[in-house]
Amino acid sequence: MLTGSERRRPRFWWIEASAVGVVVVVGLVLRFWTSSHLWLDEALSVDIARLPAGQITEALRHDGHPPLYYFLLHGWMDVFGQGDVAVRSLSGVLSVAALPLAWLAGRRVAGRPGAWAALVLLALSPFAIRYATETRMYSLVMLLVLAGYLLVAQALDAPKAWTLVSISVLSGLLLLSHYWGLWLVTAVIAVLAFVAWRTAGDVRGRVVKVAVAVAGGGLLLVPWLPVMLDQAAHTGTPWAAPVRPTTIVTQTLQDVGGGDYAEAVLLGFALLALFGLGLFGRAIDARRIELDVRTVPQVRWESAVVGATIVLASAAGYATRTTFASRYASVFVPLFMIVVAVGLTRFEGRVVRGLVASGVLALGLVGGVHNVITDRSQAGDITSAIRAGATPADLVVICPDQLGPSVHRLLPKDLDQVTYPLLAGPDLVDWRDYEERNAAADPRAAAEKVVERARAEHAANLWLVTSGSYKTFEGQCETLLAELSARLGNGEGLIAEDNGPFFEYASLFRFSVPPASGP
């Protein structure tokens, strides 16, 4: 129910409306604009999705992800092509579709002020902008979470059959989009079970129906279970170790803020403070906010789901020896942002609220622009140097294989390329039993084979793209470099790996290949 102050149109309403319009337009533009080349995860997504539809499932057995996004991207590329803008625009469209849902979610918990707060905060969220410009499933995940949240809220008021069925479908689609959806779905069911335990009568009945509907989404996962269990036994996250809940929180705040620069840190802590106000704050008047350590009911359960998801995910990570990357937070960031929007509405004074919002949005704009101008991969510099000096018969060796997809995407397709340790093609990374296979690899034998291959193909040069920073390869790429130097003479260092501006970085060496001696 709207208060009298909400029903009255403020004197300078058009200024606020214009500001909201500008913020949304800027957010829309930033969702389709980045100068970055595709990095590993993006290029690998494209390479899997462009396979014939019947081969995608088998490829995912060696990748470790559920299938929904890859089939969506497969169909999208059939229509729009495989260029950088084309493959990223799917995420952009999904991210734009989430904006009106954020407005509806904000209105549901905090009226019209909450609606506009949720809209502008998500519109200029560096997190949402980053993953709107990345060829991955995270924008899809956020869209599904917001849609599911609205349906759950509606069903708790009046659990109609179509609403409950829709909840099950969205829950299942989330599970088929990212496995971290398991922890969110479990957290939602746990919170609903607690609410049902604390209530009685008709309210308890409605809550139980919704909990069953959320759990029912698992039925859509059943056909995929054989692949999922096979992935669980053989893939995982060998590139990092499990993390504590506190690490999940700090890494998420950094990514929600936009990165590891000063403005991003400030934004992350500002959003955390607003989250705290949403959970604990109660406006007394235009100048005072009261804190209630028992929490305020308005977004108590949304906050509980965020916290429970983090705890469950961390516990599961230690149990299964899997890690956390801040992009996985896409399963709970929408709920986090709803609570943040409510926190912004705790400032009842329009001037103060406007100033706080302006500060947060200004920091968000910095993050959005940073995303535009930051190249996520050094592959562009590396492949430019190779293109400038390579002959058609040259051989490119990439160590480790995780550098392969982004480098391969930018090189001529007829240029021979292999990756270490399998000396296989560079378009895919086989994560199956990855750590064990890499531990058994022999860089000396690999060096001998690639030199023989380069000579057999009468290559003028052998190019080595390499980085020593990858887990499970400790020392192997350095040994490969040394072995190539022993056989071909010291290579010419053309590009040095730079972990400053680039998320994915590597070095480039060129070796001249003398012809084989003797008959």
Disulfide bonds with the S-S distance in Angstrom:
Cys399-Cys477 2.02
